[in-house]
Structure formats: C-alpha cells, structure tokens
Amino acid sequence: MSINHIVTPLDSAQLDSKEQYMFYHKMIDFALKELIVAVQRHELCNYREVELFKQYSDLLLYSIEAMRIKYMYDDEDNMKIDLTESGFPNYLEFRYLFNDLELRKTFISKLKSTDEVKTEFLDTLFRKKEAIKRDKLFEAASIVYYTTVRQKYIFNRFVQGKIIHTPKEVPSELLTSWSFYDVANNRPYICFMYFDYKGKRIDDHKQELYDVLKVTADREMSLDTMAYTIDRKLPEIHPRHIKRIDLGPIHNVFAKDENKITHAVLEGISRKELPLESYVVSLKIDEIFSNGEFRDGSFFNKQTLQKWSDIVKHRYVFAPHRMIQMLYNKTPEVINKLAKPPIQVADLKNN
C-alpha cells in the first residue's frame, strides 16, 4: 500500500507499510531540523540555550534514525507512533532501543561479519542475477544497527545537562538544563534553570540538584509547581528563572486528533488543496521568574524561598509558506494568539 492510502487507525498507532514508515521518518527528521534552524534564526533562545537546544535535539534525531535502521526490513515488528497531540514515536520505542542496545555485544556475536554479507550480496546480484531477499536485507540492517548505534546517544526519558556559567549579561550566576520525554503526551521537553549558589563549590551540591530535577521535573506540569518544588527541596540553591520548551505537536497526515491546526492540515490534504507531505510544527515556551524572596519555616529552621511571577507563555507555529496562508484562512483564532506571526520553514519535497 502506498503513502497515498494512509489509513492509520487511532487505536493501533501503527503504519501499515514500510513505504509509509520511511515517509514518516523523512518527515519527522526534516521538520525537526527546520525547527532547530528557525529557533536560532528568530532568537527564541539566547545563544547558550540554542547550543543546548541543538544538543538535545541531536539526541532525538539520532534516536529516530536508529529506529529507522532497526525497523527498515523487519516484517514482524512495526514501530508505534503517537497520533494525538504529538506526532513523535511512542515513548516505548525509545525504551525498546535503550534495552535492545544493552544486549548489543550478544547480538553482534551472533551476526555475520560485514565482509561476509557483502560477499553474499555481490554473489546474489552478479552471479545469480537475483534480487536480495528481504530477510537478507533485514540481516544487513541489523548488522548496521548493532555495530553503529550507541546506547549513550539514545534519547532517554530524562536527560540531565551539566551546570555551566551564564553569559555576563544574565543576572544569575549558573545555568543547568535537562530534557525529558513526557510519557503521557509523548512529546519531548527541554528545560533551562538559571540559579544562584552562595556556597564555595557548586560541585558539593551538584548531585543533589540532579537528583531533585530527575524526581520532580521529569514530566509536564504547571511551571509554578515545578519551580516551587525545586526551590523547596534545594535550600542551598536559589532558582531565579526557569524556561521550558515543549516540542510539538507535529501536525501532518499521520495525526488524528481534535487540534484545530491538525484538522485544517488533514482537511486541506483530503481536498487535494495541500500536498501529502504538508506539515506544521507547534512550539510552546513557558517561563517563570523570581520576583524576590521570603523566609519560611520555624524559628530554628527557616528557609529562603522565591516569590514567583505569573507564568509567561509564548506560542509559536512553524510552517511552509503555503501552509501559513492556509492557517490564516482556516484558523485565524489560533494565529492571532501566537507570540509571533507564523514562522516560515522550508517545504518537504517527497520524491
């Protein structure tokens, strides 16, 4: 079945042909790379945040490419994607990759060598004049997968960044970052926290900070709740500014939800007004700032806590020119609430 007959049901969230599967990977890879460039070009993050944004996005892209190799010729298993308010692979796919690569050495020991497979392929193509069978292609893909993919680069449910010094123009002294994949909505998030530390060595509390973030800031929640919890659990560290980036959803032909942008995209494709490879990426940036401090607790055990501002919310949309025109016509109520007019990215050309 070709990509023109995509009938992905909501309950199974599987693509029903390898052609659709390859098309999906091409689209997601292209959309994310366009997003990275646009975030930098339009200065939605400062230069240090952009560097970190790229690093986390590279892990995500690496993992998606690993999935492409893993499932390329596998007729028994199909990768699951989340079709509602996401567009990304189901979180379990990342876990399968990570667990799979735990046994990497065991699998490699059972596979043929690269030279052996090359010899077999050349013999089949040039001497026997036959096409390579799918099971042999899957075997070759498995060799590539287990010999080239590295577990440490797989996007995990929680990825902790280092503590670094901030640029001079930033009032806070230190910055840490982390990323997580929310299991409930199957979308990746990237977070930045600017903070001050009054002690001599931040390394003395580094592990404590990492442990608190992993436990309390590893899922989508109200940003003021996240900020208060982090502040309360780290008496020696004073958060000043927390910024969270929500990547997605990616609205495309595979999506099946009630989102107004998704509905407009699917309607345009079904009426042949838009090409099948049309896509739109939503991006949300929430920020919260410290407006001062107050002392809380008993007389003998007081702690300095932050007074947090209201959450500042920014909503962005990235789309090719033709899609932007469509959105102005079909979803003006959504476009009018964006922090900036829709940001133009390149068209995906599907051959």
C-alpha positions in Angstrom: 0.0 0.0 0.0 1.4 3.4 -0.9 1.5 6.5 1.2 -1.5 7.8 -0.7 -3.6 5.2 1.1 -2.7 6.1 4.7 -5.5 4.8 6.9 -3.7 4.8 10.3 -6.3 4.0 13.0 -6.1 5.9 16.3 -6.2 2.8 18.4 -3.3 0.9 16.8 -1.0 3.8 16.0 1.0 1.7 13.5 1.9 2.4 9.9 0.7 -0.4 7.6 3.5 -0.4 5.1 7.3 0.2 5.0 6.8 2.9 2.5 4.6 4.9 4.9 7.2 4.2 7.6 10.1 5.6 5.6 8.0 8.6 4.6 7.2 9.2 8.3 10.8 9.2 9.3 11.8 11.5 6.4 9.1 14.0 7.5 10.0 14.0 11.2 13.7 14.3 10.6 13.1 17.2 8.1 10.7 19.0 10.4 13.0 18.9 13.4 16.0 20.1 11.5 14.0 23.0 10.2 12.8 23.8 13.7 16.3 23.9 15.1 17.4 26.4 12.4 14.3 28.6 12.9 14.6 28.8 16.7 18.2 30.1 16.3 17.4 32.5 13.4 14.5 34.1 15.2 16.3 34.3 18.5 13.7 32.4 20.5 16.5 31.4 22.8 19.8 33.0 23.7 23.0 31.6 22.2 23.8 29.4 25.1 20.3 28.0 25.2 20.4 27.4 21.4 23.6 25.3 21.9 21.9 23.1 24.4 18.7 23.0 22.4 20.7 21.6 19.5 22.4 19.0 21.7 19.1 17.6 23.0 17.5 17.7 19.5 20.5 15.8 18.1 19.9 13.0 20.6 16.3 13.0 19.5 17.2 12.9 15.8 19.9 10.2 16.5 17.3 8.0 18.2 14.7 8.4 15.4 17.4 7.5 12.8 18.2 4.4 14.9 14.6 3.4 14.8 14.6 3.8 11.0 17.5 1.4 10.7 16.1 -1.0 13.3 12.7 -1.4 11.6 13.8 -0.9 7.9 13.3 -4.5 6.7 11.6 -6.0 9.8 8.3 -7.6 8.7 7.4 -8.9 12.2 7.5 -5.7 14.2 6.1 -2.2 13.4 7.1 1.0 15.2 4.3 2.7 17.0 3.8 6.5 16.8 1.6 8.7 18.8 -1.1 10.3 16.6 -2.8 12.6 19.2 -1.2 15.9 20.1 2.3 14.5 19.4 3.4 13.2 16.0 6.5 11.6 17.7 7.3 7.9 18.2 5.6 6.4 21.2 7.8 6.7 24.3 8.1 2.9 24.5 10.1 2.9 21.2 12.9 4.8 22.9 12.8 2.3 25.8 13.0 -0.6 23.3 16.0 0.9 21.7 17.7 1.5 25.0 17.0 -2.0 26.3 17.9 -3.6 22.9 21.3 -2.0 23.0 22.0 -3.4 26.5 22.5 -6.7 24.7 24.5 -5.2 21.8 27.5 -7.4 22.3 25.4 -10.5 22.5 23.6 -9.8 19.2 26.8 -8.8 17.4 28.4 -12.1 18.3 25.5 -13.9 16.6 25.6 -11.8 13.4 27.7 -12.4 10.3 30.6 -10.1 9.6 30.2 -7.1 7.2 32.6 -8.6 4.7 30.7 -11.9 4.7 27.4 -10.2 4.0 28.9 -8.1 1.2 30.3 -11.2 -0.5 26.8 -12.9 -0.3 25.1 -9.8 -1.8 27.6 -9.5 -4.6 27.3 -13.2 -5.4 23.4 -12.9 -5.5 23.4 -9.8 -7.6 26.1 -10.5 -10.1 26.4 -14.3 -10.4 22.9 -15.5 -9.6 21.3 -12.3 -11.1 18.7 -12.3 -8.4 17.3 -9.6 -6.1 18.3 -9.6 -2.4 15.6 -11.2 -0.3 14.0 -9.2 2.5 15.3 -11.4 5.3 18.8 -10.8 4.0 18.2 -7.1 3.9 16.9 -7.2 7.4 20.0 -9.1 8.4 22.2 -6.4 6.9 20.2 -3.7 8.6 20.6 -5.5 11.9 24.4 -5.5 11.4 24.4 -1.7 10.7 22.1 -1.2 13.7 24.1 -3.1 16.3 27.5 -2.1 15.1 26.9 1.7 14.7 24.1 2.7 17.1 25.4 3.7 20.6 23.2 3.4 23.7 24.6 6.5 25.3 23.2 8.7 22.5 19.6 7.4 22.7 17.1 10.0 24.0 16.0 8.7 27.4 13.0 9.6 29.5 15.2 12.0 31.4 18.5 13.5 30.1 20.5 15.7 32.5 22.7 18.5 31.3 25.8 19.9 33.0 26.0 23.0 35.3 27.6 25.9 33.4 28.3 29.6 34.0 25.9 32.0 32.4 26.8 34.8 29.9 27.8 38.1 31.6 24.5 39.8 30.6 22.5 37.3 32.6 21.9 38.3 36.2 22.1 34.7 37.6 25.5 33.0 38.0 24.8 29.5 36.9 22.7 27.6 34.4 21.6 23.9 34.2 19.5 22.2 31.6 17.6 19.0 31.3 15.3 17.3 28.8 12.5 14.7 29.3 10.1 12.7 27.2 6.7 13.0 28.8 5.1 9.6 28.9 1.5 10.9 29.0 1.6 13.0 25.9 4.6 11.5 24.1 6.4 14.8 23.4 9.9 15.9 24.3 10.6 18.9 26.5 13.8 20.9 27.1 14.2 22.9 30.3 16.7 25.6 31.5 17.1 26.8 35.0 19.1 29.9 35.9 20.1 30.0 39.6 22.5 31.4 42.2 24.6 29.5 44.7 26.0 31.1 47.8 28.5 28.4 48.7 32.0 28.0 47.6 31.7 24.9 45.4 28.6 24.1 43.4 30.0 20.6 43.0 29.2 20.0 46.6 25.5 20.1 45.8 25.6 19.1 42.1 24.4 15.5 42.6 21.7 16.7 45.0 20.5 19.1 42.3 20.5 16.4 39.6 18.5 14.0 41.9 15.9 16.6 42.6 15.4 17.5 39.0 15.1 13.9 38.0 12.4 13.2 40.6 10.4 16.5 40.5 10.9 17.9 37.0 10.6 14.9 34.7 7.1 15.4 33.4 4.7 18.0 32.1 3.2 20.0 35.0 2.4 23.6 35.9 5.6 25.5 35.8 5.0 27.3 39.0 4.5 24.0 40.8 7.8 22.7 39.3 9.6 25.9 40.3 8.3 25.9 43.9 9.1 22.2 44.4 12.7 22.6 43.1 13.2 25.6 45.3 11.8 23.9 48.4 13.9 20.8 48.0 17.2 22.7 47.4 17.8 25.1 50.3 21.4 25.9 49.2 20.4 26.7 45.6 18.3 29.7 44.6 16.4 29.4 41.3 15.8 32.7 39.5 14.4 31.8 36.1 13.0 28.6 34.7 12.3 28.2 31.0 10.5 25.1 29.5 10.2 24.4 25.7 7.5 22.0 24.6 8.4 20.5 21.2 5.2 19.7 19.2 2.8 18.5 18.3 3.9 18.0 14.7 0.7 18.3 12.6 0.9 16.1 9.5 -1.0 13.5 7.5 -0.4 10.9 10.2 -2.0 12.9 13.0 -5.5 12.0 14.3 -6.7 14.5 16.9 -9.1 17.4 17.5 -6.4 20.1 17.4 -7.6 22.9 15.1 -4.3 23.1 13.2 -4.3 19.3 12.7 -7.9 19.4 11.4 -7.0 22.2 8.9 -4.0 20.2 7.6 -5.9 17.0 7.2 -8.8 18.8 5.6 -6.5 20.5 3.1 -4.8 17.2 2.2 -8.1 15.3 1.8 -9.4 18.0 -0.6 -6.1 18.0 -2.6 -5.5 21.6 -1.7 -2.3 20.7 0.1 0.4 18.1 -0.8 0.6 14.9 1.2 3.9 16.0 2.8 2.5 19.2 4.3 3.4 19.7 7.9 3.2 22.3 10.7 5.2 22.3 14.0 3.8 23.9 17.1 6.2 25.1 19.8 5.4 26.3 23.3 7.8 28.2 25.6 6.8 28.8 29.2 8.9 30.9 31.6 8.7 31.9 35.2 10.9 34.4 37.1 11.8 35.1 40.7 10.3 38.5 41.9 12.1 38.4 45.3 12.5 36.2 48.3 10.7 35.4 51.6 11.6 33.4 54.7 9.6 30.3 55.5 9.6 27.7 58.3 10.0 27.5 62.0 12.2 29.9 64.1 15.1 27.4 64.2 14.6 26.1 60.6 13.9 28.9 58.3 14.5 28.6 54.5 14.8 31.3 51.9 12.3 30.8 49.1 11.4 32.6 45.9 8.4 34.7 45.1 7.5 33.5 41.6 5.9 35.6 38.9 2.9 34.6 36.8 3.8 32.1 34.1 4.8 33.9 30.8 3.5 31.8 27.9 4.7 32.1 24.3 3.1 30.1 21.5 4.8 29.7 18.1 3.9 27.9 14.8 6.5 26.9 12.1 5.2 26.0 8.6 6.0 26.4 4.9 4.6 29.4 3.1 1.6 27.6 1.6 0.6 26.2 5.0 0.9 29.6 6.6 -1.6 31.0 4.1 -3.9 28.2 4.8 -3.7 28.7 8.6 -4.6 32.4 8.2 -7.7 31.4 6.3 -8.7 28.3 8.4 -7.5 29.1 11.9 -7.3 32.9 12.5 -8.3 32.4 16.1 -5.2 30.3 16.7 -2.8 32.5 14.7 -3.9 35.7 16.5 -2.8 34.3 19.8 0.7 33.5 18.8 3.7 35.4 20.2 4.9 36.0 16.6 3.3 35.6 13.2 3.8 32.0 11.9 7.5 31.4 11.2 8.3 30.2 7.7 10.3 27.0 7.2 11.1 25.0 4.0 8.8 22.7 2.2 9.4 19.0 2.3 9.9 17.6 -1.2 8.8 14.0 -1.4 10.0 12.2 -4.5 
